[in-house]
Amino acid sequence: MKLVYFTLTLSIASLFMVSTTSSQTPEILSECLQGEELTRIATCSQIIDLTSGEVAATDLIDVYYMRGTTYLNDRKFELAIADFSEVISMNPDHFRAYNYRGSAYSDYWILKWLV
């Protein structure tokens, strides 16, 4: 499985959707996995919403993982936890998903405690 390395940075997500056809799927997948953080949530969500089975299971794991890391960077901890849990359900050996889900839980409870 291809491991995706990234740098955790804070960003503001700009959500927008574009129309998808089967010929656009590889471009959208590339944008989700390697594109700008500002558009990552929208493009990853678009791939997840595809119901025609055009996305391979290993790619879908990477999509959930990347969207989860973006949610974590944006301090959307509950959404990050949900995406990392989805990765773990599809691949129980994905140790980075466990690690980042734990970080999301920790940050979530710290934030709840401080507020």
N, CA, C and O atoms as a GROMACS GRO file, in nm:
protein
  460
    1MET      N    1   0.084  -0.118   0.000
    1MET     CA    2   0.000   0.000   0.000
    1MET      C    3   0.089   0.124   0.000
    1MET      O    4   0.189   0.133   0.072
    2LYS      N    5   0.050   0.216  -0.080
    2LYS     CA    6   0.125   0.341  -0.091
    2LYS      C    7   0.104   0.423   0.036
    2LYS      O    8  -0.009   0.453   0.074
    3LEU      N    9   0.213   0.459   0.099
    3LEU     CA   10   0.204   0.543   0.218
    3LEU      C   11   0.213   0.688   0.177
    3LEU      O   12   0.295   0.726   0.094
    4VAL      N   13   0.130   0.766   0.234
    4VAL     CA   14   0.126   0.907   0.201
    4VAL      C   15   0.189   0.986   0.314
    4VAL      O   16   0.145   0.979   0.428
    5TYR      N   17   0.292   1.062   0.280
    5TYR     CA   18   0.358   1.147   0.377
    5TYR      C   19   0.314   1.291   0.354
    5TYR      O   20   0.293   1.333   0.240
    6PHE      N   21   0.300   1.362   0.458
    6PHE     CA   22   0.254   1.500   0.447
    6PHE      C   23   0.304   1.580   0.566
    6PHE      O   24   0.349   1.524   0.666
    7THR      N   25   0.296   1.707   0.552
    7THR     CA   26   0.332   1.796   0.661
    7THR      C   27   0.204   1.853   0.719
    7THR      O   28   0.118   1.903   0.647
    8LEU      N   29   0.192   1.843   0.851
    8LEU     CA   30   0.073   1.898   0.915
    8LEU      C   31   0.083   2.050   0.919
    8LEU      O   32   0.173   2.106   0.981
    9THR      N   33  -0.009   2.114   0.854
    9THR     CA   34  -0.018   2.259   0.859
    9THR      C   35  -0.163   2.297   0.878
    9THR      O   36  -0.253   2.223   0.840
   10LEU      N   37  -0.184   2.413   0.935
   10LEU     CA   38  -0.320   2.463   0.950
   10LEU      C   39  -0.362   2.534   0.823
   10LEU      O   40  -0.284   2.609   0.765
   11SER      N   41  -0.482   2.511   0.781
   11SER     CA   42  -0.534   2.579   0.663
   11SER      C   43  -0.683   2.601   0.680
   11SER      O   44  -0.747   2.543   0.768
   12ILE      N   45  -0.736   2.685   0.596
   12ILE     CA   46  -0.881   2.709   0.593
   12ILE      C   47  -0.935   2.639   0.470
   12ILE      O   48  -0.891   2.665   0.358
   13ALA      N   49  -1.030   2.549   0.491
   13ALA     CA   50  -1.081   2.471   0.379
   13ALA      C   51  -1.184   2.553   0.302
   13ALA      O   52  -1.276   2.610   0.360
   14SER      N   53  -1.166   2.556   0.173
   14SER     CA   54  -1.261   2.621   0.084
   14SER      C   55  -1.335   2.511   0.010
   14SER      O   56  -1.278   2.441  -0.073
   15LEU      N   57  -1.464   2.496   0.042
   15LEU     CA   58  -1.538   2.384  -0.012
   15LEU      C   59  -1.610   2.424  -0.141
   15LEU      O   60  -1.683   2.523  -0.145
   16PHE      N   61  -1.588   2.344  -0.244
   16PHE     CA   62  -1.662   2.360  -0.368
   16PHE      C   63  -1.667   2.227  -0.437
   16PHE      O   64  -1.581   2.141  -0.416
   17MET      N   65  -1.766   2.209  -0.518
   17MET     CA   66  -1.785   2.084  -0.589
   17MET      C   67  -1.784   2.110  -0.739
   17MET      O   68  -1.833   2.213  -0.786
   18VAL      N   69  -1.727   2.016  -0.814
   18VAL     CA   70  -1.730   2.021  -0.959
   18VAL      C   71  -1.795   1.894  -1.009
   18VAL      O   72  -1.799   1.793  -0.938
   19SER      N   73  -1.847   1.897  -1.130
   19SER     CA   74  -1.913   1.779  -1.182
   19SER      C   75  -1.809   1.672  -1.212
   19SER      O   76  -1.695   1.701  -1.246
   20THR      N   77  -1.853   1.546  -1.198
   20THR     CA   78  -1.762   1.434  -1.214
   20THR      C   79  -1.813   1.341  -1.322
   20THR      O   80  -1.931   1.307  -1.326
   21THR      N   81  -1.723   1.300  -1.408
   21THR     CA   82  -1.752   1.193  -1.502
   21THR      C   83  -1.646   1.086  -1.482
   21THR      O   84  -1.545   1.111  -1.416
   22SER      N   85  -1.667   0.968  -1.538
   22SER     CA   86  -1.571   0.861  -1.517
   22SER      C   87  -1.434   0.896  -1.571
   22SER      O   88  -1.333   0.849  -1.519
   23SER      N   89  -1.428   0.978  -1.675
   23SER     CA   90  -1.297   1.016  -1.729
   23SER      C   91  -1.225   1.114  -1.638
   23SER      O   92  -1.103   1.128  -1.649
   24GLN      N   93  -1.298   1.182  -1.549
   24GLN     CA   94  -1.236   1.277  -1.457
   24GLN      C   95  -1.187   1.212  -1.329
   24GLN      O   96  -1.112   1.274  -1.253
   25THR      N   97  -1.226   1.088  -1.303
   25THR     CA   98  -1.194   1.023  -1.176
   25THR      C   99  -1.044   1.022  -1.146
   25THR      O  100  -1.007   1.057  -1.035
   26PRO      N  101  -0.955   0.982  -1.240
   26PRO     CA  102  -0.812   0.984  -1.206
   26PRO      C  103  -0.760   1.124  -1.172
   26PRO      O  104  -0.674   1.138  -1.086
   27GLU      N  105  -0.810   1.226  -1.240
   27GLU     CA  106  -0.767   1.362  -1.211
   27GLU      C  107  -0.814   1.407  -1.073
   27GLU      O  108  -0.739   1.472  -0.999
   28ILE      N  109  -0.936   1.372  -1.038
   28ILE     CA  110  -0.990   1.409  -0.907
   28ILE      C  111  -0.916   1.333  -0.797
   28ILE      O  112  -0.887   1.390  -0.691
   29LEU      N  113  -0.885   1.206  -0.822
   29LEU     CA  114  -0.810   1.127  -0.724
   29LEU      C  115  -0.673   1.189  -0.701
   29LEU      O  116  -0.628   1.200  -0.586
   30SER      N  117  -0.606   1.229  -0.807
   30SER     CA  118  -0.476   1.293  -0.795
   30SER      C  119  -0.486   1.424  -0.717
   30SER      O  120  -0.400   1.454  -0.634
   31GLU      N  121  -0.590   1.502  -0.744
   31GLU     CA  122  -0.611   1.628  -0.673
   31GLU      C  123  -0.634   1.604  -0.524
   31GLU      O  124  -0.586   1.680  -0.440
   32CYS      N  125  -0.707   1.498  -0.492
   32CYS     CA  126  -0.732   1.466  -0.351
   32CYS      C  127  -0.605   1.425  -0.280
   32CYS      O  128  -0.578   1.470  -0.168
   33LEU      N  129  -0.526   1.340  -0.343
   33LEU     CA  130  -0.408   1.284  -0.277
   33LEU      C  131  -0.287   1.375  -0.280
   33LEU      O  132  -0.202   1.369  -0.191
   34GLN      N  133  -0.278   1.462  -0.383
   34GLN     CA  134  -0.157   1.542  -0.397
   34GLN      C  135  -0.184   1.691  -0.414
   34GLN      O  136  -0.090   1.770  -0.426
   35GLY      N  137  -0.311   1.730  -0.415
   35GLY     CA  138  -0.345   1.869  -0.441
   35GLY      C  139  -0.331   1.959  -0.321
   35GLY      O  140  -0.284   1.920  -0.214
   36GLU      N  141  -0.374   2.082  -0.341
   36GLU     CA  142  -0.369   2.184  -0.237
   36GLU      C  143  -0.465   2.150  -0.124
   36GLU      O  144  -0.573   2.095  -0.147
   37GLU      N  145  -0.425   2.182  -0.002
   37GLU     CA  146  -0.511   2.156   0.113
   37GLU      C  147  -0.642   2.232   0.106
   37GLU      O  148  -0.743   2.186   0.160
   38LEU      N  149  -0.643   2.346   0.041
   38LEU     CA  150  -0.765   2.427   0.034
   38LEU      C  151  -0.877   2.356  -0.040
   38LEU      O  152  -0.994   2.384  -0.014
   39THR      N  153  -0.846   2.267  -0.131
   39THR     CA  154  -0.949   2.198  -0.210
   39THR      C  155  -0.958   2.049  -0.178
   39THR      O  156  -1.042   1.979  -0.234
   40ARG      N  157  -0.873   2.001  -0.089
   40ARG     CA  158  -0.865   1.857  -0.062
   40ARG      C  159  -0.995   1.799  -0.007
   40ARG      O  160  -1.036   1.691  -0.050
   41ILE      N  161  -1.059   1.865   0.086
   41ILE     CA  162  -1.181   1.810   0.145
   41ILE      C  163  -1.289   1.793   0.039
   41ILE      O  164  -1.355   1.690   0.034
   42ALA      N  165  -1.305   1.893  -0.045
   42ALA     CA  166  -1.409   1.885  -0.149
   42ALA      C  167  -1.380   1.774  -0.249
   42ALA      O  168  -1.470   1.698  -0.286
   43THR      N  169  -1.256   1.764  -0.294
   43THR     CA  170  -1.225   1.662  -0.394
   43THR      C  171  -1.228   1.522  -0.334
   43THR      O  172  -1.275   1.429  -0.399
   44CYS      N  173  -1.179   1.506  -0.212
   44CYS     CA  174  -1.185   1.374  -0.148
   44CYS      C  175  -1.331   1.333  -0.122
   44CYS      O  176  -1.367   1.217  -0.141
   45SER      N  177  -1.413   1.428  -0.078
   45SER     CA  178  -1.554   1.398  -0.055
   45SER      C  179  -1.623   1.359  -0.184
   45SER      O  180  -1.710   1.272  -0.185
   46GLN      N  181  -1.585   1.422  -0.292
   46GLN     CA  182  -1.643   1.391  -0.422
   46GLN      C  183  -1.612   1.246  -0.462
   46GLN      O  184  -1.698   1.177  -0.515
   47ILE      N  185  -1.492   1.202  -0.437
   47ILE     CA  186  -1.454   1.064  -0.469
   47ILE      C  187  -1.530   0.966  -0.381
   47ILE      O  188  -1.577   0.863  -0.430
   48ILE      N  189  -1.541   0.997  -0.253
   48ILE     CA  190  -1.613   0.909  -0.160
   48ILE      C  191  -1.759   0.896  -0.201
   48ILE      O  192  -1.819   0.790  -0.186
   49ASP      N  193  -1.817   1.003  -0.253
   49ASP     CA  194  -1.957   1.003  -0.293
   49ASP      C  195  -1.984   0.926  -0.422
   49ASP      O  196  -2.100   0.899  -0.454
   50LEU      N  197  -1.879   0.892  -0.497
   50LEU     CA  198  -1.899   0.815  -0.620
   50LEU      C  199  -1.956   0.678  -0.584
   50LEU      O  200  -1.901   0.608  -0.499
   51THR      N  201  -2.064   0.642  -0.646
   51THR     CA  202  -2.128   0.515  -0.612
   51THR      C  203  -2.112   0.410  -0.719
   51THR      O  204  -2.161   0.298  -0.704
   52SER      N  205  -2.044   0.443  -0.827
   52SER     CA  206  -2.034   0.350  -0.940
   52SER      C  207  -1.920   0.250  -0.926
   52SER      O  208  -1.897   0.171  -1.018
   53GLY      N  209  -1.847   0.251  -0.816
   53GLY     CA  210  -1.738   0.157  -0.796
   53GLY      C  211  -1.616   0.187  -0.882
   53GLY      O  212  -1.538   0.097  -0.912
   54GLU      N  213  -1.600   0.312  -0.921
   54GLU     CA  214  -1.488   0.349  -1.007
   54GLU      C  215  -1.356   0.361  -0.932
   54GLU      O  216  -1.250   0.366  -0.993
   55VAL      N  217  -1.362   0.365  -0.800
   55VAL     CA  218  -1.243   0.388  -0.720
   55VAL      C  219  -1.203   0.256  -0.654
   55VAL      O  220  -1.286   0.190  -0.590
   56ALA      N  221  -1.077   0.216  -0.669
   56ALA     CA  222  -1.025   0.094  -0.608
   56ALA      C  223  -1.026   0.107  -0.456
   56ALA      O  224  -1.016   0.218  -0.403
   57ALA      N  225  -1.038  -0.005  -0.387
   57ALA     CA  226  -1.045  -0.005  -0.241
   57ALA      C  227  -0.920   0.058  -0.179
   57ALA      O  228  -0.931   0.132  -0.081
   58THR      N  229  -0.803   0.029  -0.234
   58THR     CA  230  -0.680   0.087  -0.178
   58THR      C  231  -0.677   0.238  -0.198
   58THR      O  232  -0.629   0.311  -0.112
   59ASP      N  233  -0.729   0.285  -0.310
   59ASP     CA  234  -0.736   0.429  -0.333
   59ASP      C  235  -0.836   0.493  -0.238
   59ASP      O  236  -0.813   0.603  -0.188
   60LEU      N  237  -0.946   0.424  -0.212
   60LEU     CA  238  -1.048   0.478  -0.121
   60LEU      C  239  -0.992   0.491   0.020
   60LEU      O  240  -1.024   0.587   0.091
   61ILE      N  241  -0.910   0.397   0.062
   61ILE     CA  242  -0.845   0.407   0.193
   61ILE      C  243  -0.759   0.533   0.199
   61ILE      O  244  -0.764   0.608   0.296
   62ASP      N  245  -0.681   0.556   0.094
   62ASP     CA  246  -0.596   0.676   0.088
   62ASP      C  247  -0.680   0.803   0.088
   62ASP      O  248  -0.640   0.904   0.147
   63VAL      N  249  -0.794   0.800   0.021
   63VAL     CA  250  -0.882   0.917   0.015
   63VAL      C  251  -0.936   0.951   0.153
   63VAL      O  252  -0.931   1.066   0.196
   64TYR      N  253  -0.988   0.851   0.223
   64TYR     CA  254  -1.037   0.874   0.360
   64TYR      C  255  -0.924   0.924   0.450
   64TYR      O  256  -0.943   1.014   0.532
   65TYR      N  257  -0.806   0.865   0.434
   65TYR     CA  258  -0.691   0.906   0.516
   65TYR      C  259  -0.653   1.052   0.491
   65TYR      O  260  -0.632   1.128   0.586
   66MET      N  261  -0.645   1.090   0.365
   66MET     CA  262  -0.608   1.228   0.333
   66MET      C  263  -0.714   1.328   0.380
   66MET      O  264  -0.681   1.435   0.432
   67ARG      N  265  -0.841   1.291   0.362
   67ARG     CA  266  -0.946   1.381   0.410
   67ARG      C  267  -0.942   1.391   0.562
   67ARG      O  268  -0.963   1.499   0.618
   68GLY      N  269  -0.914   1.280   0.629
   68GLY     CA  270  -0.902   1.281   0.774
   68GLY      C  271  -0.789   1.370   0.823
   68GLY      O  272  -0.804   1.444   0.920
   69THR      N  273  -0.674   1.362   0.754
   69THR     CA  274  -0.562   1.448   0.795
   69THR      C  275  -0.593   1.595   0.772
   69THR      O  276  -0.550   1.681   0.848
   70THR      N  277  -0.667   1.623   0.666
   70THR     CA  278  -0.705   1.762   0.640
   70THR      C  279  -0.803   1.812   0.745
   70THR      O  280  -0.791   1.924   0.794
   71TYR      N  281  -0.900   1.727   0.781
   71TYR     CA  282  -0.991   1.764   0.890
   71TYR      C  283  -0.913   1.787   1.020
   71TYR      O  284  -0.942   1.880   1.094
   72LEU      N  285  -0.816   1.702   1.046
   72LEU     CA  286  -0.736   1.717   1.168
   72LEU      C  287  -0.660   1.850   1.166
   72LEU      O  288  -0.654   1.920   1.267
   73ASN      N  289  -0.602   1.884   1.053
   73ASN     CA  290  -0.531   2.011   1.039
   73ASN      C  291  -0.624   2.130   1.060
   73ASN      O  292  -0.584   2.233   1.114
   74ASP      N  293  -0.750   2.114   1.017
   74ASP     CA  294  -0.849   2.221   1.029
   74ASP      C  295  -0.920   2.220   1.165
   74ASP      O  296  -1.012   2.298   1.188
   75ARG      N  297  -0.875   2.132   1.255
   75ARG     CA  298  -0.932   2.120   1.389
   75ARG      C  299  -1.077   2.077   1.388
   75ARG      O  300  -1.155   2.115   1.476
   76LYS      N  301  -1.114   2.000   1.290
   76LYS     CA  302  -1.248   1.938   1.282
   76LYS      C  303  -1.232   1.794   1.331
   76LYS      O  304  -1.237   1.699   1.253
   77PHE      N  305  -1.215   1.782   1.461
   77PHE     CA  306  -1.172   1.657   1.520
   77PHE      C  307  -1.273   1.543   1.505
   77PHE      O  308  -1.234   1.430   1.478
   78GLU      N  309  -1.401   1.572   1.520
   78GLU     CA  310  -1.501   1.466   1.508
   78GLU      C  311  -1.505   1.409   1.367
   78GLU      O  312  -1.519   1.288   1.348
   79LEU      N  313  -1.492   1.496   1.267
   79LEU     CA  314  -1.489   1.448   1.128
   79LEU      C  315  -1.362   1.369   1.101
   79LEU      O  316  -1.365   1.270   1.028
   80ALA      N  317  -1.250   1.413   1.157
   80ALA     CA  318  -1.124   1.341   1.141
   80ALA      C  319  -1.133   1.202   1.203
   80ALA      O  320  -1.088   1.104   1.144
   81ILE      N  321  -1.191   1.194   1.323
   81ILE     CA  322  -1.207   1.065   1.390
   81ILE      C  323  -1.291   0.970   1.306
   81ILE      O  324  -1.258   0.852   1.294
   82ALA      N  325  -1.397   1.021   1.247
   82ALA     CA  326  -1.484   0.938   1.163
   82ALA      C  327  -1.408   0.885   1.041
   82ALA      O  328  -1.421   0.768   1.006
   83ASP      N  329  -1.330   0.970   0.977
   83ASP     CA  330  -1.255   0.925   0.859
   83ASP      C  331  -1.146   0.826   0.896
   83ASP      O  332  -1.127   0.726   0.826
   84PHE      N  333  -1.073   0.851   1.004
   84PHE     CA  334  -0.969   0.756   1.045
   84PHE      C  335  -1.031   0.623   1.088
   84PHE      O  336  -0.972   0.518   1.065
   85SER      N  337  -1.148   0.627   1.149
   85SER     CA  338  -1.218   0.503   1.186
   85SER      C  339  -1.257   0.425   1.062
   85SER      O  340  -1.251   0.302   1.060
   86GLU      N  341  -1.298   0.495   0.958
   86GLU     CA  342  -1.332   0.430   0.831
   86GLU      C  343  -1.209   0.364   0.770
   86GLU      O  344  -1.218   0.252   0.719
   87VAL      N  345  -1.095   0.431   0.774
   87VAL     CA  346  -0.970   0.373   0.724
   87VAL      C  347  -0.938   0.245   0.801
   87VAL      O  348  -0.904   0.143   0.741
   88ILE      N  349  -0.950   0.250   0.932
   88ILE     CA  350  -0.919   0.134   1.016
   88ILE      C  351  -1.015   0.019   0.987
   88ILE      O  352  -0.973  -0.097   0.989
   89SER      N  353  -1.141   0.049   0.961
   89SER     CA  354  -1.236  -0.058   0.930
   89SER      C  355  -1.204  -0.125   0.797
   89SER      O  356  -1.230  -0.244   0.780
   90MET      N  357  -1.148  -0.048   0.702
   90MET     CA  358  -1.112  -0.104   0.572
   90MET      C  359  -0.975  -0.172   0.575
   90MET      O  360  -0.951  -0.266   0.500
   91ASN      N  361  -0.885  -0.123   0.661
   91ASN     CA  362  -0.750  -0.178   0.671
   91ASN      C  363  -0.704  -0.171   0.817
   91ASN      O  364  -0.647  -0.070   0.858
   92PRO      N  365  -0.730  -0.277   0.895
   92PRO     CA  366  -0.694  -0.276   1.037
   92PRO      C  367  -0.544  -0.262   1.064
   92PRO      O  368  -0.505  -0.237   1.178
   93ASP      N  369  -0.459  -0.279   0.963
   93ASP     CA  370  -0.315  -0.268   0.981
   93ASP      C  371  -0.260  -0.128   0.949
   93ASP      O  372  -0.139  -0.109   0.949
   94HIS      N  373  -0.347  -0.033   0.924
   94HIS     CA  374  -0.304   0.104   0.886
   94HIS      C  375  -0.267   0.178   1.014
   94HIS      O  376  -0.350   0.248   1.074
   95PHE      N  377  -0.141   0.163   1.057
   95PHE     CA  378  -0.099   0.217   1.186
   95PHE      C  379  -0.107   0.368   1.194
   95PHE      O  380  -0.132   0.423   1.301
   96ARG      N  381  -0.086   0.437   1.082
   96ARG     CA  382  -0.094   0.584   1.086
   96ARG      C  383  -0.236   0.632   1.116
   96ARG      O  384  -0.255   0.734   1.181
   97ALA      N  385  -0.335   0.558   1.068
   97ALA     CA  386  -0.474   0.595   1.098
   97ALA      C  387  -0.501   0.584   1.248
   97ALA      O  388  -0.569   0.669   1.305
   98TYR      N  389  -0.450   0.478   1.311
   98TYR     CA  390  -0.464   0.466   1.457
   98TYR      C  391  -0.397   0.583   1.527
   98TYR      O  392  -0.452   0.641   1.620
   99ASN      N  393  -0.277   0.616   1.482
   99ASN     CA  394  -0.200   0.724   1.542
   99ASN      C  395  -0.275   0.857   1.532
   99ASN      O  396  -0.290   0.928   1.632
  100TYR      N  397  -0.321   0.891   1.412
  100TYR     CA  398  -0.388   1.019   1.394
  100TYR      C  399  -0.528   1.020   1.455
  100TYR      O  400  -0.575   1.125   1.497
  101ARG      N  401  -0.594   0.905   1.460
  101ARG     CA  402  -0.723   0.902   1.529
  101ARG      C  403  -0.702   0.929   1.678
  101ARG      O  404  -0.780   1.001   1.740
  102GLY      N  405  -0.596   0.871   1.735
  102GLY     CA  406  -0.564   0.898   1.875
  102GLY      C  407  -0.533   1.045   1.898
  102GLY      O  408  -0.576   1.103   1.999
  103SER      N  409  -0.459   1.106   1.806
  103SER     CA  410  -0.430   1.249   1.817
  103SER      C  411  -0.558   1.332   1.809
  103SER      O  412  -0.574   1.430   1.882
  104ALA      N  413  -0.648   1.292   1.721
  104ALA     CA  414  -0.774   1.366   1.706
  104ALA      C  415  -0.858   1.355   1.834
  104ALA      O  416  -0.914   1.454   1.880
  105TYR      N  417  -0.865   1.232   1.891
  105TYR     CA  418  -0.937   1.215   2.018
  105TYR      C  419  -0.874   1.302   2.127
  105TYR      O  420  -0.945   1.369   2.201
  106SER      N  421  -0.744   1.299   2.136
  106SER     CA  422  -0.673   1.376   2.238
  106SER      C  423  -0.700   1.525   2.223
  106SER      O  424  -0.735   1.593   2.319
  107ASP      N  425  -0.682   1.575   2.102
  107ASP     CA  426  -0.704   1.718   2.076
  107ASP      C  427  -0.850   1.757   2.100
  107ASP      O  428  -0.878   1.865   2.151
  108TYR      N  429  -0.941   1.668   2.062
  108TYR     CA  430  -1.084   1.694   2.083
  108TYR      C  431  -1.114   1.712   2.232
  108TYR      O  432  -1.182   1.807   2.271
  109TRP      N  433  -1.065   1.620   2.314
  109TRP     CA  434  -1.095   1.627   2.457
  109TRP      C  435  -1.021   1.741   2.526
  109TRP      O  436  -1.074   1.799   2.621
  110ILE      N  437  -0.902   1.774   2.481
  110ILE     CA  438  -0.832   1.890   2.535
  110ILE      C  439  -0.911   2.017   2.505
  110ILE      O  440  -0.929   2.102   2.593
  111LEU      N  441  -0.958   2.028   2.381
  111LEU     CA  442  -1.037   2.144   2.344
  111LEU      C  443  -1.166   2.152   2.423
  111LEU      O  444  -1.205   2.259   2.468
  112LYS      N  445  -1.234   2.036   2.442
  112LYS     CA  446  -1.358   2.034   2.520
  112LYS      C  447  -1.331   2.073   2.666
  112LYS      O  448  -1.412   2.142   2.728
  113TRP      N  449  -1.218   2.029   2.719
  113TRP     CA  450  -1.185   2.057   2.857
  113TRP      C  451  -1.155   2.205   2.877
  113TRP      O  452  -1.190   2.262   2.981
  114LEU      N  453  -1.090   2.267   2.780
  114LEU     CA  454  -1.052   2.408   2.793
  114LEU      C  455  -1.171   2.502   2.775
  114LEU      O  456  -1.169   2.615   2.824
  115VAL      N  457  -1.273   2.456   2.706
  115VAL     CA  458  -1.386   2.545   2.677
  115VAL      C  459  -1.494   2.532   2.778
  115VAL      O  460  -1.596   2.600   2.768
   0.00000   0.00000   0.00000
